[in-house]
Amino acid sequence: MDKTVIVEKIAQDAESRVKSLLAEAEREVAATLDGARAEIETRRAAALTQARKEAETRILNRLALAELDIRREELKARQAEIGKAYAAVRHNLLILSGEGYKDLARKMLLTYAEDGDTVVAGASDIKKMDKAFIDSVAKTKKINLTLAPEAGAFDGGFKLTNAVCDKNLTFDGLLAELRSETEAEVVRLLTEK
């Protein structure tokens, strides 16, 4: 065998081997790229799914907060309505006069006054009560009852004072008690509107 033939044979084998290695390298590159593309697509799909879930969660959270804000505003509005209703009752009590006032005061005194009490009228009520009125209630109830000469440091209604305890029959005190007893029903009536 001639040297040239051997060199040519080695060169052909080498070229064939290089082509084979290049083809194998190209297949590996293509497989790696396909794998990378598949991995990227899988990660993209997972990231998109996660982003959608997070977006849905954020939307639900914002909706829940918005609903809470709406409820808070509705509650404020209801409380304002309730406040107006009780303020109107208070106003009507403060402007009550004549026989209407005396009937209310008489009923309260007949229910709560005890022997030895002093009636301390509120600033707006001191002129609506007189000794004759207090004496007539005392006579009806057969107790000793007196009217304080000065108004109390409150607006409407009165307080009954004695050595043992005081009874708060001021309009503000009575309305606070009434409100605690009736507020739930008032809210129910307002929500039915």
C-alpha positions as CSV (number, residue, x, y, z in Angstrom):
1,M,0.0,0.0,0.0
2,D,1.2,3.3,-0.9
3,K,1.7,6.1,1.5
4,T,-0.6,8.4,-0.4
5,V,-3.3,5.9,-0.3
6,I,-2.9,5.4,3.5
7,V,-2.9,9.2,4.0
8,E,-5.9,9.6,1.8
9,K,-7.6,6.7,3.7
10,I,-6.8,8.4,7.1
11,A,-8.0,11.8,5.7
12,Q,-11.3,10.2,4.5
13,D,-11.8,8.4,7.8
14,A,-11.0,11.6,9.7
15,E,-13.4,13.6,7.5
16,S,-16.1,11.0,7.9
17,R,-15.5,11.0,11.7
18,V,-15.7,14.8,11.8
19,K,-19.0,14.7,9.8
20,S,-20.3,12.1,12.2
21,L,-19.2,14.2,15.2
22,L,-20.7,17.4,13.7
23,A,-24.0,15.6,13.0
24,E,-24.1,14.2,16.5
25,A,-23.2,17.6,17.9
26,E,-26.0,19.2,15.9
27,R,-28.5,16.6,17.1
28,E,-27.4,17.2,20.7
29,V,-27.7,21.0,20.2
30,A,-31.1,20.5,18.7
31,A,-32.2,18.2,21.5
32,T,-30.8,20.7,24.1
33,L,-32.6,23.6,22.4
34,D,-35.8,21.5,22.3
35,G,-35.4,20.6,26.0
36,A,-34.7,24.2,26.8
37,R,-37.7,25.5,24.8
38,A,-39.9,22.8,26.6
39,E,-38.5,23.9,30.0
40,I,-39.1,27.6,29.1
41,E,-42.6,26.8,28.0
42,T,-43.3,24.8,31.2
43,R,-41.9,27.5,33.4
44,R,-43.8,30.2,31.4
45,A,-47.1,28.2,31.8
46,A,-46.4,27.8,35.5
47,A,-45.5,31.4,36.0
48,L,-48.6,32.5,34.1
49,T,-50.8,30.1,36.2
50,Q,-49.2,31.5,39.4
51,A,-49.7,35.1,38.1
52,R,-53.3,34.4,37.4
53,K,-53.9,32.9,40.8
54,E,-52.1,35.9,42.5
55,A,-54.2,38.3,40.4
56,E,-57.4,36.5,41.3
57,T,-56.4,36.6,45.0
58,R,-55.6,40.3,44.8
59,I,-58.9,41.0,43.1
60,L,-60.8,39.0,45.7
61,N,-58.9,40.8,48.5
62,R,-59.7,44.2,46.9
63,L,-63.3,43.2,46.5
64,A,-63.5,42.1,50.1
65,L,-61.9,45.4,51.2
66,A,-64.3,47.3,49.1
67,E,-67.2,45.4,50.6
68,L,-66.0,46.1,54.1
69,D,-65.7,49.8,53.1
70,I,-69.2,49.8,51.8
71,R,-70.5,48.1,55.0
72,R,-68.5,50.6,57.1
73,E,-70.1,53.5,55.2
74,E,-73.6,52.0,55.5
75,L,-73.0,51.5,59.3
76,K,-72.0,55.2,59.6
77,A,-75.0,56.3,57.6
78,R,-77.3,54.1,59.8
79,Q,-75.7,55.4,63.0
80,A,-76.2,58.9,61.7
81,E,-79.9,58.2,61.0
82,I,-80.3,56.6,64.5
83,G,-78.5,59.6,66.0
84,K,-80.9,61.9,64.2
85,A,-83.9,59.9,65.4
86,Y,-82.9,60.1,69.0
87,A,-81.9,63.7,68.7
88,A,-85.4,64.5,67.3
89,V,-86.9,62.7,70.3
90,R,-84.6,64.7,72.7
91,H,-85.6,67.9,70.9
92,N,-89.3,67.1,71.3
93,L,-88.9,66.3,75.0
94,L,-87.0,69.6,75.5
95,I,-89.8,71.7,73.8
96,L,-92.6,69.8,75.6
97,S,-94.6,72.2,77.7
98,G,-97.9,72.7,79.3
99,E,-100.1,69.8,80.3
100,G,-98.1,67.4,78.0
101,Y,-94.9,68.1,80.0
102,K,-96.7,67.9,83.4
103,D,-98.3,64.6,82.5
104,L,-94.9,63.1,81.6
105,A,-93.3,64.6,84.7
106,R,-96.2,63.4,86.9
107,K,-95.9,59.8,85.6
108,M,-92.1,59.8,86.1
109,L,-92.5,61.2,89.7
110,L,-95.3,58.8,90.6
111,T,-93.1,55.9,89.4
112,Y,-89.7,56.8,90.8
113,A,-90.1,59.4,93.6
114,E,-89.6,58.2,97.2
115,D,-90.3,59.8,100.5
116,G,-87.7,62.6,101.2
117,D,-86.6,63.1,97.6
118,T,-85.7,66.5,96.3
119,V,-86.6,67.1,92.7
120,V,-83.7,68.9,90.8
121,A,-85.1,70.1,87.5
122,G,-83.0,70.7,84.5
123,A,-82.1,74.1,83.1
124,S,-84.9,74.0,80.5
125,D,-87.4,72.5,83.0
126,I,-87.0,74.6,86.1
127,K,-89.6,77.1,84.8
128,K,-92.0,74.2,83.9
129,M,-92.2,72.9,87.5
130,D,-93.5,74.8,90.6
131,K,-94.0,74.0,94.2
132,A,-97.7,73.4,93.7
133,F,-97.1,70.8,91.0
134,I,-94.5,69.0,93.2
135,D,-96.9,69.2,96.2
136,S,-99.8,67.7,94.2
137,V,-97.6,64.7,93.2
138,A,-96.4,64.3,96.8
139,K,-100.0,64.4,98.1
140,T,-101.1,61.8,95.5
141,K,-98.2,59.5,96.4
142,K,-98.4,60.4,100.1
143,I,-94.7,61.2,100.4
144,N,-92.6,64.2,101.4
145,L,-91.2,65.7,98.1
146,T,-89.5,69.0,97.6
147,L,-88.3,71.1,94.6
148,A,-84.7,72.3,94.6
149,P,-84.6,76.1,94.1
150,E,-81.8,76.0,91.5
151,A,-81.7,74.1,88.2
152,G,-79.3,71.2,87.8
153,A,-76.3,71.3,85.5
154,F,-78.2,69.4,82.7
155,D,-80.8,70.3,80.1
156,G,-84.1,68.5,80.3
157,G,-85.8,66.2,82.8
158,F,-84.9,66.0,86.4
159,K,-83.0,64.1,89.1
160,L,-84.3,62.8,92.3
161,T,-81.8,63.2,95.1
162,N,-81.9,62.0,98.7
163,A,-79.4,60.9,101.4
164,V,-79.1,57.4,100.0
165,C,-79.0,57.7,96.2
166,D,-79.8,59.8,93.2
167,K,-82.0,58.8,90.3
168,N,-81.2,60.2,86.9
169,L,-84.4,61.0,85.1
170,T,-82.8,63.5,82.8
171,F,-83.9,63.3,79.2
172,D,-80.3,62.5,78.2
173,G,-80.1,59.7,80.8
174,L,-83.5,58.3,79.8
175,L,-82.7,58.5,76.1
176,A,-79.4,56.7,76.7
177,E,-81.2,53.9,78.4
178,L,-83.9,53.8,75.8
179,R,-81.3,53.7,73.0
180,S,-79.5,50.8,74.6
181,E,-82.9,48.9,74.7
182,T,-84.2,49.9,71.3
183,E,-81.3,50.5,69.0
184,A,-81.4,47.0,67.5
185,E,-85.0,47.4,66.6
186,V,-84.4,50.9,65.1
187,V,-81.6,49.4,63.0
188,R,-84.0,46.7,61.8
189,L,-86.6,49.3,60.9
190,L,-84.0,51.4,59.0
191,T,-82.8,48.5,57.0
192,E,-86.3,47.7,55.9
193,K,-86.7,51.1,54.2
